[in-house]
């Protein structure tokens, strides 16, 4: 999520999905749909407190704010932590 790292080389430019044990390139729509389906399945089976989010101190305040807001509102958990320690 660091702005400085987004143009680093080498970076994946296409999402990869695992199918029958093999990674293959996929569209962003397919990859995000699969990720969302996996999260929904986990939440349905084990509840919102079975997942969490760990943020980075190098991310911007805005990114960290959006991440905690998403986890609390959309997912329904307060399981949010970061490496920000004093």
C-alpha positions as CSV (number, residue, x, y, z in Angstrom):
1,X,0.0,0.0,0.0
2,X,3.0,2.3,0.1
3,X,2.9,4.9,-2.7
4,X,6.6,4.5,-3.2
5,X,6.4,0.8,-3.8
6,X,3.6,0.7,-6.3
7,X,6.0,1.1,-9.3
8,X,8.8,-1.2,-8.1
9,X,10.1,-3.8,-10.5
10,X,9.6,-6.8,-10.6
11,X,5.9,-6.6,-9.7
12,X,3.0,-8.7,-10.8
13,X,0.9,-6.8,-13.2
14,X,-1.8,-9.4,-13.6
15,X,-3.6,-11.2,-10.8
16,X,-3.0,-14.9,-10.4
17,X,-5.6,-17.4,-9.3
18,X,-5.1,-21.0,-8.3
19,X,-7.0,-23.6,-10.3
20,X,-6.5,-27.3,-9.8
21,X,-3.3,-26.5,-7.9
22,X,-1.8,-24.4,-10.7
23,X,-1.5,-20.6,-10.8
24,X,-2.9,-18.9,-13.9
25,X,-3.4,-15.3,-14.9
26,X,-6.9,-13.9,-14.4
27,X,-8.8,-10.7,-14.9
28,X,-9.0,-8.3,-12.0
29,X,-12.7,-8.8,-11.8
30,X,-12.3,-12.6,-11.5
31,X,-9.6,-12.3,-8.9
32,X,-11.5,-9.9,-6.8
33,X,-14.7,-12.0,-7.1
34,X,-12.8,-15.1,-5.9
35,X,-11.2,-13.2,-3.0
36,X,-14.6,-11.8,-2.0
37,X,-16.2,-15.2,-2.2
38,X,-13.5,-16.7,0.0
39,X,-13.9,-14.0,2.6
40,X,-17.7,-14.4,2.5
41,X,-17.4,-18.2,3.0
42,X,-15.1,-17.8,5.9
43,X,-17.3,-15.2,7.6
44,X,-20.4,-17.4,7.1
45,X,-18.7,-20.4,8.6
46,X,-16.8,-18.9,11.5
47,X,-18.1,-15.4,12.0
48,X,-16.6,-11.9,11.8
49,X,-14.2,-12.3,14.7
50,X,-12.4,-15.1,12.9
51,X,-10.7,-12.6,10.6
52,X,-8.5,-9.7,11.2
53,X,-6.5,-7.0,9.6
54,X,-2.9,-6.0,10.2
55,X,-1.8,-2.6,8.8
56,X,1.7,-1.2,8.2
57,X,3.2,1.9,9.8
58,X,4.5,2.9,6.3
59,X,1.0,3.2,4.9
60,X,-0.6,6.6,5.0
61,X,-3.0,7.6,7.7
62,X,-5.8,7.7,5.1
63,X,-5.1,4.1,4.1
64,X,-5.0,2.9,7.7
65,X,-8.3,4.8,8.4
66,X,-10.1,3.2,5.4
67,X,-8.8,-0.2,6.4
68,X,-10.1,0.0,10.0
69,X,-13.4,1.5,8.8
70,X,-13.9,-1.3,6.3
71,X,-13.1,-4.0,8.9
72,X,-15.5,-2.5,11.5
73,X,-18.4,-1.5,9.2
74,X,-18.3,-4.0,6.3
75,X,-16.8,-7.1,8.1
76,X,-18.0,-6.4,11.6
77,X,-14.9,-7.0,13.6
78,X,-12.6,-5.0,15.8
79,X,-9.6,-7.3,15.1
80,X,-7.4,-4.6,13.8
81,X,-3.7,-4.2,14.6
82,X,-0.6,-2.6,13.3
83,X,3.2,-2.5,13.8
84,X,2.9,1.0,15.2
85,X,4.4,0.7,18.6
86,X,5.9,3.3,20.8
